[in-house]
């Protein structure tokens, strides 16, 4: 009986129908990886520098019409995730009481970098909320953070997975591309540093001047430029 089944299997896979079946299975298995590889190649245009236009289009939600097939579906998954993330950025920004806001270039840039890494996945609304929350710190009162150590630890906890070294590099490079920095070290001010600025201002400084200083301090390292 076993020998007969083996002969039938060999006969099937050597036939035209069998070879067609094997090709179709191979396409299903391989094509997602091909899509990822092609997209990474399109973003890391020469292996070092970024395709600023593609990253910026993904960040801004612009249509990327030249893509087809698996690539189009893959990019759509990134853009769908960014739409969910945008909605949660708006929600959490409304909870901050000191006039601060999340660094959207970091939140979304890291997401794009994550999605073109080997750890990418289709994001649900719940996962998008967990992603955005990872860019805050504090217990009862949440505040934004741009500190990588805090963000990475929160992402690993909220997504229940360990971020690979290559994934972190991809995330940081995408962020750097968005702010015209090409992945180099980005200097931002922590909440403690901003509080220190306010503390050292003259006592008669008006509240509106303090808010202007806070907004300027919060923008350090976050304003995109080329």
N, C-alpha and C positions, 0 to 999 in steps of 0.2 A: 504494500500500500504506500509506504514512504517513498520507495523507489519510483513508483508510478507518478506520485505528486511532483517529485523532483523533475521527472522527464516532461510532465505537462508544463511546469514552470519554465524550464529551459526552452521548450518549444514556443511558449507564448512570448518570452522576452527576445527570442531570435526572429520573431515575425515582425512585419511592418507595424502592426497594431501595438505590439510590445515595445518596440523602439520608440514609437510615438508617445506611449504612456510614460516611459522613462524620461523622455525629453520634457514632457509637461510637468512631471514631478520636480525635475531639476530646476526648471524655470521658477516654479512656485517657491522652492527653497532658496535659490540663489538670488532672484531678482531684488528682494528687499536690500540685500547687502550691496548689490550693484548700485542701487539707487543712492544708498548712503555714501558709497565710495565716490560716485559721480558728483554728488552735492558737495562733499568735502573738497573734491578737486576743484569745483567751481568757486568755492569760498577761499580756500588756500590756493590761490591761482598759480603761484609759483613755488608752493611748498613753504614759503616764509611769509610773504605779504598777503594781506587780505583783499578780497574783492569788495571794496567799500560799498559799491552800488548794491550788490546782492544783500549784504548784511543790513544795510540801511533800509532797503525795500522790505525785508522781512520785519525789521523793527517797526517800521511805519505802517505795515499792513498793505503795502502797494501790491497790485497784481503782478505776478511774474509769469507772463503769458508764453514765453518761449519754451517752457517745460512741457513734457508730455509723459503719458504712461505712469510708470512707478515713481519717477521723479516728481511729477505733478502731484501725485497722491501724498508723497512724503513731505513735500513743501506745504501742502494743504494742512497736514497734521501739525506742522510747526505753527502755521498761521492761526489755526483753530485754537491751539494752546495759548497763543499770545492774546487772542480775544478774551479768553477766560481770565488770563492773568491781568489784563487791563481792568476788567470789572472788579477784581479783588484789590487791585492797587487803589482804585477810587474809593472802595469801601473802607479800607484800613486807613487811608489818608484822613478820612473824616473823623477818625477816633483820636488822632494826635491833638493834644491840647496846647502845645507850645508853638504852633504855626509851622512845624517842620513837615516834611513829606519824604516818601521813599525816593531813592535814587532810581528812577525808571530805567536809566541806561544800564545800570548794574543788574537790576532785577530781570529785565528783558534780554540784555546782552548775555548774561549767564545762562538764561534759558535757551537761547539760540545755540550757544556753545555746547550745552548739555545735549540738545537734540541732534546735533551733528556728530556726537560722540558715539561710542559703541554701547553706551548705557541708555540711549534714547528709548522712549516709550510713548504711546498715545496717552495724553493727559485727560483725566476727567475733571469736572468742576471741583471736586474735593481735593484732588492732587494739586490743582492750580492754586487753591486757597492755602494749602500747606506750603507750597513753594513761596508764595508772597509773604506768609507769616515768618518764614525763615530769615527774612531780611529785617527783622525787628528783634529787640532784646528787652528784658525786663519782665517782671512777674505781673503785678497788679496793673501797673501803668506801662504800656508798651511804647517804645521809642524806636525810630529807624536806626539801623546800623549799617556801616559799610566795611566793617572789620571782617576779613575773610575767615579767621579762625572761628568766629561766632557763627557766621553764615554757613560755613561748611558743616560745622557740628550740628546745626539746626536742620540743614537739608538732609543730612544722613539720618537723623532721628525721625524727621517728618516723612521722608520717603522710604525709610526702612531699608537703606542700602548704603554700602561704602562707596564713596566717590573715588574713582581711580585717578591716578596722577595725570594721565593723559586727558581725562575729562575736565579736571580742574584747569589744566593748561588751555584747553579749548574754550572754556568758559571765560577765562581771563583775557584771552586773545580777542574773543568776540566783543567783550566789553571795551577793550582798548581800541578796537577798530571803530566802534560807535562814537567814541569821544576823541578820535583822531590821534590815538596814542599807540596803535598797533601792538597792544598787549604788554607794553612796558608798565612798570610800577605806577599805580595811580594813587596820588596823595589826596585823601579826603580828611575832613576834621571829624573827630569823634564828638559825641554829646558832651563829654567831660571838657574837651577843649573849647567847645562853643560856650559852655557855661562859664568857663574861666574868662573868656573874652568879655562876657557881660559883667562878670564880677569885678573886672579891672577897669570898667568904664567909670567916668566921674559920677558922683552920687546924683547930680542934678540932670543926668541924661534922661530925656523924655522916653516914654514907652514906645512911641512910634520910631524913634531913632534906634532903640534896642531891637525892635522887630526888623528894621532894615539891616542891621548888623547881623542878626540871626539868619536872615534870608541869604545874605551875601556869604556868610560862613558856610551855610548848608550847601551852597552852589560850588564850593571849591572842589575841583576835580570831577565835576559832574556836567559841566557845560561842554557840549560837543563842538569841535572846531576842526578845521583841516588846514 
